[in-house]
Amino acid sequence: MELYKKSAAELSALLRSKEVTACEILDDTLARIDAVEPKVDAFLSVTADTARAKAKEVDEKIARGETLGVLAGIPVGIKDNICTKGLKTTCASRMLENFVPPYNATVVEKLAAADAVIPGKLNMDEFAMGGSCENSYFKPTKNPWDTTRVPGGSSGGSAASVAACEVPLSLGSDTGGSIRCPAGLCGIVGLKPTYGAVSRFGLVAFASSLDQIGPFARTVDDVALLFSAICGRDAAHDATSKEYAFPGITTGVKGLRIGVPKEYFGKGVSAENKAAVWKAVDDLKALGAEIVEISLPSTDYALSAYYIISSAEASSNLARYDGVKYGYSGNREGNLNDLYLSTRSEGFGAEVKRRIMLGTYVLSSGYYDAYYKRAKMLQRMIAQEFEDAFRKCDVIATPTTPTTAFRLGEKTSDPLEMYASDICTVTVNIAGLPGISVPCGFGAGSLPIGLQLIGPKFSEAKLLGVAKTYETARGGFAVKEL
């Protein structure tokens, strides 16, 4: 039985009916990782020993007739910026190459309580800064649909591992599209939850006001399953988290108003991506939804605001890496400033240094008002425009990415072109809204195209319901055979 092809829901049913064991599921998962990892490079570490111990624990609970967690025996890959006690958490950076956290992130604690099995940590752009998974200190990850192309970023390893059927579920983080973009480019489902719906404790910070942990899967039901396990208030560790009990998916779109903003279908978005998304919108209309044209006029300025705000917060958050407390330590000869210079110039990659410098610049005396303050004012305008739009519609539909996956190395020499890959997604983080990407077709070269659905805060049940209705109408989403 090729268990690796099955969804998390299917594996859970097989486990609970005692047709398979958690150890058998894990063995099949590890064999699949061994088989395809040389082609995909999604994992930074495979933690077979600790995973086997957990799978054995689940099987023993079944034998004793004990109550199982909702993710019992299900392998879940973890992006390597989410802290795992006793397991390396590198952020794909030389700076944290040998860092082993003494604690778990809250989401990891919740996975343990749900009896999930963690087979390893997944590759990413260094410190989650990038849109292609090429900024990893260790290696680039490849797109399973075409291994000469990028999987998207920064959660490229999380998306590619699911698309390649290495794991049925994975966790990523999304600061400006880092879950939705790789989900769109890899032809899977990815959910960026409402800011505060999932605890950020234990997520190595990039931009704290924008970061959010969320799930990847090959089906909408599986995304909902993983989201239900990790969402909710974390009173002990994250003051920004909210009381939130996910009610489950509500399917059907009859009478639902779907807004289509003209700004997301303009310059920079390819003709094939526009056509695929409009076809998906028409399909939803045929299922009973009402299509409403809306406008989000500040969208044209959102990318600039995002990179100012996120880089400013990155400059502040990454100041802690100084070569003294933990992480990579540079040349200790000379004075303290020499140590700082050596540590940060050698420990950080080019993209991270670029954003630190940009963030430091916009926060500096004489430029704060001109750049950072204006970006924060624009953030409020964008949030208000979404509030106004949701008085006219229930859900907003846009492309997830402006193009299909580009080739490895194609944009590394032009940072501004790389940044433009986030043009359709950054507004969601700026406004703190939930967004989901679901596959909606293929472009040239059989490369996946994603449909992004955006909703008001804490409307994940509605978004997942629309996505599930669309998934059912399409007959499911295709899986890439490697």
C-alpha positions in Angstrom: 0.0 0.0 0.0 1.5 3.4 -1.0 0.6 5.2 2.1 2.5 8.4 1.1 -0.1 9.1 -1.6 -3.0 9.2 1.0 -4.3 12.3 2.6 -4.0 12.9 6.4 -7.7 12.2 6.8 -7.4 8.9 4.9 -4.3 7.9 7.0 -6.2 8.8 10.2 -9.1 6.6 9.2 -6.8 3.6 8.4 -5.0 4.0 11.7 -8.1 4.2 13.8 -9.6 1.2 12.1 -6.3 -0.6 12.8 -5.6 -1.4 9.1 -2.2 0.3 9.5 0.0 1.3 12.4 1.7 4.6 13.1 5.0 2.9 12.7 4.0 1.7 9.2 2.9 5.1 8.2 6.2 6.6 9.4 8.3 3.9 7.6 6.4 4.6 4.4 7.0 8.3 4.9 10.8 7.9 5.5 11.1 5.6 2.5 9.4 8.3 0.3 11.7 11.0 1.7 14.7 8.8 0.9 13.4 8.2 -2.7 12.6 11.8 -3.7 14.6 14.0 -1.5 17.7 14.0 -3.8 15.4 15.6 -6.5 13.6 18.0 -4.3 15.9 19.0 -1.4 12.9 20.0 0.9 14.4 18.8 4.2 17.2 20.3 6.2 17.1 17.5 8.7 15.3 14.1 9.0 14.6 13.2 12.6 13.9 9.5 12.2 14.8 8.5 15.8 12.5 10.9 17.6 9.8 10.3 15.0 9.9 6.5 15.5 9.7 7.0 19.3 6.5 9.1 18.8 5.0 6.7 16.3 5.6 3.8 18.8 4.0 5.8 21.5 0.9 6.3 19.3 0.7 2.6 18.6 1.0 1.8 22.3 -1.9 4.2 23.0 -4.0 2.4 20.4 -3.2 -1.0 22.0 -4.2 0.3 25.4 -7.5 1.7 24.0 -6.6 5.3 25.0 -8.1 8.4 23.4 -6.0 9.6 20.5 -5.2 13.1 19.4 -6.7 14.5 16.2 -3.4 14.1 14.4 -2.5 10.7 15.8 0.2 9.0 13.8 0.2 11.7 11.0 3.6 12.9 9.8 3.9 16.7 9.9 6.9 18.5 8.5 8.1 21.7 10.3 9.6 24.8 8.8 13.0 25.3 10.3 12.2 28.7 11.8 9.8 27.0 14.3 11.6 25.9 17.5 11.7 22.2 18.3 13.2 21.2 21.7 16.3 19.0 21.2 16.2 19.3 17.4 18.2 21.9 15.4 16.3 25.0 14.3 18.6 26.8 11.9 16.4 29.3 10.0 18.5 28.0 7.0 21.2 30.4 8.2 24.9 30.0 9.1 24.0 32.3 12.1 22.0 29.4 13.7 23.6 26.5 12.0 24.1 24.6 15.2 21.3 26.1 17.4 19.3 23.5 19.3 16.4 25.2 21.2 15.7 24.3 24.8 12.0 24.6 24.3 9.2 23.9 21.8 7.2 26.5 20.0 3.5 26.5 21.1 2.4 25.0 17.8 4.9 22.1 18.3 3.5 21.5 21.8 0.0 21.4 20.3 1.2 18.9 17.6 2.6 16.7 20.4 -0.7 16.9 22.3 -2.5 15.9 19.1 -0.1 12.9 18.7 1.4 14.1 15.5 4.7 12.6 14.3 7.5 15.0 13.2 9.8 13.4 10.6 12.0 16.5 10.1 12.7 20.2 9.6 12.1 21.9 6.3 14.2 24.2 4.1 13.4 27.9 3.7 14.8 31.2 2.7 17.2 32.4 5.4 15.3 33.9 8.3 12.2 33.7 6.0 13.5 36.5 3.8 12.9 35.6 0.2 10.4 34.4 -2.4 12.1 31.4 -4.0 13.8 29.3 -1.3 17.1 30.1 -3.0 18.4 32.2 -0.1 19.0 29.2 2.2 22.5 28.9 3.4 22.5 25.2 2.9 20.8 24.5 -0.5 17.9 25.6 -2.7 14.7 23.6 -2.8 13.2 22.6 -6.1 9.7 22.6 -7.3 8.4 19.0 -7.7 6.4 20.0 -10.8 9.7 21.0 -12.6 12.9 20.6 -10.6 14.6 23.4 -12.7 12.2 25.9 -11.1 11.7 27.4 -7.7 9.0 26.2 -5.2 8.4 29.8 -4.0 9.3 31.1 -0.6 10.0 31.5 2.0 8.3 28.3 3.0 9.5 26.5 -0.1 10.6 23.3 1.8 7.2 23.1 3.5 5.3 23.4 0.2 7.6 21.1 -1.8 7.6 18.4 0.8 3.8 18.2 0.6 3.6 18.5 -3.2 6.2 15.7 -3.5 4.2 13.5 -1.1 7.0 13.3 1.3 4.6 14.3 4.1 0.8 14.8 4.0 1.0 18.0 6.2 3.5 20.7 7.0 3.7 24.0 8.8 5.1 27.2 7.4 5.2 30.8 8.2 3.7 33.7 6.2 5.0 37.3 6.5 4.0 38.6 3.1 2.9 35.5 1.2 5.4 32.9 2.4 2.7 30.2 2.7 0.3 31.2 -0.1 2.9 31.8 -2.8 4.7 28.5 -2.5 1.4 26.7 -2.2 0.3 28.4 -5.4 3.5 27.5 -7.3 3.6 23.9 -6.0 -0.1 23.2 -6.7 -1.2 22.5 -3.1 -3.4 24.2 -0.5 -1.9 26.7 1.9 -3.6 28.8 4.6 -2.3 32.0 6.1 -4.5 32.4 9.2 -5.8 35.7 10.7 -3.1 37.5 12.7 -3.5 36.2 16.3 -5.3 33.0 15.4 -2.2 30.9 15.9 0.5 31.5 18.6 3.8 32.9 17.3 5.7 31.8 20.4 8.7 29.8 19.3 8.6 31.2 15.7 12.0 32.9 15.1 10.9 36.5 14.4 11.3 38.2 11.0 8.6 40.9 11.2 6.6 40.4 14.4 3.5 42.4 13.4 3.2 40.5 10.1 4.4 36.9 10.8 1.9 34.1 11.1 2.2 30.3 11.3 -0.1 28.2 9.0 -0.7 24.8 7.4 0.0 23.2 4.1 -1.7 20.1 2.7 -2.9 18.5 -0.6 -6.6 18.8 0.4 -8.7 21.5 2.0 -9.9 19.0 4.6 -6.4 18.3 5.7 -5.6 22.0 6.0 -8.6 22.4 8.2 -7.6 19.4 10.3 -4.1 20.8 11.0 -5.4 24.4 11.5 -7.9 23.1 14.1 -5.0 21.5 16.0 -2.8 24.6 16.2 -5.2 27.6 16.5 -6.3 29.3 19.7 -5.1 31.6 22.5 -1.7 31.2 24.1 -2.2 33.3 27.2 1.2 32.2 28.7 3.4 33.2 25.8 1.8 35.3 23.1 -0.2 38.4 24.1 -1.2 38.9 20.4 -3.0 35.5 20.2 -6.8 35.5 20.4 -9.4 33.2 21.9 -10.5 31.2 18.8 -12.2 27.9 18.5 -12.3 26.8 14.8 -15.9 25.7 14.1 -15.1 23.5 11.1 -15.7 23.9 7.4 -19.1 25.2 6.2 -19.4 24.2 2.5 -21.5 25.8 -0.3 -21.3 29.1 -2.0 -24.9 29.7 -3.1 -25.7 33.4 -2.4 -22.1 34.1 -1.4 -20.8 37.4 -2.7 -17.3 37.1 -4.1 -15.4 40.3 -4.7 -12.9 40.6 -7.6 -10.6 43.6 -7.2 -9.4 45.1 -10.6 -6.1 46.1 -9.1 -5.0 42.4 -8.8 -5.5 41.7 -12.5 -3.3 44.5 -13.9 0.2 45.0 -15.0 2.6 42.3 -13.9 0.1 39.5 -13.7 0.5 37.1 -16.6 -2.3 36.4 -19.0 -2.4 32.7 -18.1 -2.7 33.4 -14.4 -5.5 35.9 -15.0 -7.3 33.5 -17.2 -7.1 30.6 -14.8 -8.3 32.7 -11.9 -11.2 34.1 -13.9 -12.1 30.6 -14.9 -12.2 29.6 -11.2 -14.4 32.7 -10.4 -16.7 31.7 -13.2 -16.9 28.2 -11.8 -17.8 29.5 -8.4 -20.5 31.7 -10.1 -21.9 28.6 -11.7 -22.1 27.0 -8.3 -24.3 29.9 -7.1 -22.0 32.6 -6.0 -22.6 36.3 -6.9 -19.6 38.1 -8.4 -19.0 41.7 -7.3 -16.4 44.0 -8.8 -14.6 45.9 -6.1 -11.6 48.3 -5.8 -8.7 48.3 -3.4 -6.9 51.5 -4.7 -4.0 51.4 -2.3 -2.8 48.0 -3.6 -0.3 49.7 -6.0 1.6 51.1 -3.0 1.3 48.0 -0.7 4.5 46.3 -1.8 6.6 49.4 -0.9 4.8 49.7 2.5 5.4 46.0 3.2 9.1 46.1 2.5 9.6 49.2 4.6 7.6 47.8 7.6 9.0 44.3 7.4 12.6 45.4 6.9 12.3 47.8 9.8 11.1 45.1 12.1 13.7 42.7 10.8 16.4 45.2 11.6 15.2 45.3 15.2 14.6 41.6 15.6 17.9 40.5 14.2 19.9 42.9 16.3 20.1 40.2 18.9 22.5 38.1 16.8 25.8 39.6 17.9 28.1 36.6 18.4 27.9 36.8 22.2 24.7 35.1 23.5 24.2 32.3 21.0 24.5 31.5 17.3 27.5 31.9 15.0 30.4 33.7 16.7 32.9 35.4 14.4 36.6 36.3 14.9 37.1 36.9 18.7 40.4 38.7 18.1 40.3 42.5 18.5 37.5 44.5 20.3 33.8 44.0 20.7 33.0 45.9 17.5 35.3 43.6 15.6 33.4 40.6 16.9 30.0 42.2 15.9 31.3 43.0 12.4 32.7 39.5 11.9 29.7 37.7 13.3 27.1 39.6 11.3 29.0 39.9 8.0 29.8 36.2 8.0 26.7 34.8 9.7 24.1 36.5 7.6 23.5 36.0 3.9 23.2 38.7 1.3 19.4 39.0 1.4 19.2 39.2 5.2 21.9 41.9 5.2 20.1 43.8 2.5 16.9 43.9 4.5 18.7 44.8 7.8 20.3 47.8 6.0 17.1 48.9 4.5 15.3 48.6 7.8 18.0 50.5 9.7 17.9 53.2 7.1 14.1 53.8 7.3 14.2 53.9 11.1 17.1 56.3 11.2 16.9 59.9 12.3 15.7 62.1 9.4 14.1 59.2 7.5 11.7 57.8 10.0 8.9 60.2 9.1 9.6 60.1 5.4 9.4 56.3 5.1 8.4 54.2 8.1 5.7 56.6 9.5 4.2 57.0 6.0 4.2 53.2 5.5 2.4 52.7 8.8 -0.2 55.3 7.7 -0.7 53.4 4.4 -1.1 50.2 6.5 -4.1 51.7 8.2 -5.5 52.8 4.8 -5.2 49.3 3.3 -6.9 47.8 6.3 -9.8 50.3 6.0 -10.1 49.6 2.3 -10.6 45.9 3.1 -13.1 46.7 5.7 -15.1 48.8 3.2 -14.8 46.0 0.6 -16.2 43.4 3.0 -19.4 45.5 3.3 -19.9 44.7 -0.4 -18.7 41.1 -0.5 -18.1 38.1 1.7 -14.9 36.8 0.2 -12.3 38.3 -2.2 -10.8 36.3 -5.1 -7.4 37.2 -6.6 -4.4 35.4 -8.2 -2.0 34.0 -5.6 1.1 34.9 -7.7 1.6 37.0 -10.8 3.2 34.2 -12.7 3.9 30.5 -12.6 7.2 29.2 -11.0 10.2 30.8 -12.5 13.5 29.1 -13.1 16.2 28.7 -10.4 18.6 31.6 -10.6 16.3 33.6 -12.9 15.7 36.5 -10.5 18.6 36.2 -8.0 20.4 39.1 -9.6 17.4 41.5 -9.5 16.0 41.8 -5.9 13.2 44.2 -7.0 11.9 41.7 -9.6 12.0 39.0 -6.9 10.1 41.2 -4.4 7.4 41.7 -7.1 6.4 38.1 -6.7 4.6 39.0 -3.5 2.5 41.7 -5.2 -0.8 39.7 -4.7 -0.2 38.6 -1.2 1.4 41.3 1.0 -1.9 43.2 1.6 -3.3 40.3 3.5 -0.5 40.5 6.1 -0.6 44.2 6.2 -4.3 44.1 7.2 -3.9 41.0 9.4 -6.5 39.0 7.4 -6.8 35.3 6.6 -6.0 34.1 3.1 -5.9 30.7 1.4 -4.4 29.5 -1.9 -5.9 26.6 -3.8 -4.9 25.2 -7.2 -7.0 26.5 -10.0 -5.3 25.2 -13.2 -2.0 25.0 -15.0 0.0 27.3 -17.2 2.6 26.6 -19.9 4.8 23.6 -19.1 2.1 22.2 -16.8 3.0 24.5 -14.0 0.4 25.1 -11.3 -1.5 28.3 -10.8 -3.1 29.3 -7.5 -6.4 31.1 -6.7 -6.2 33.2 -3.5 -9.3 33.7 -1.4 -9.3 36.5 1.3 -11.8 37.0 4.0 -12.5 39.2 7.1 -10.6 38.5 10.3 -11.4 35.0 11.7 -13.3 33.9 8.7 -11.2 30.8 8.2 -14.3 28.5 8.3 -15.9 30.5 5.4 -12.7 30.6 3.4 -12.1 26.9 3.8 -15.7 26.2 2.9 -15.4 28.1 -0.4 -12.1 26.3 -1.1 -13.7 22.9 -0.3 -16.7 23.6 -2.5 -14.3 24.6 -5.4 -12.1 21.5 -4.7 -15.1 19.2 -4.8 -16.4 20.7 -8.0 -13.0 20.2 -9.7 -12.9 16.6 -8.5 -9.9 17.2 -6.3 -6.4 18.6 -7.1 -3.7 16.9 -9.1 -0.7 15.3 -7.4 2.7 15.3 -9.1 4.3 12.0 -9.7 8.1 12.1 -9.3 
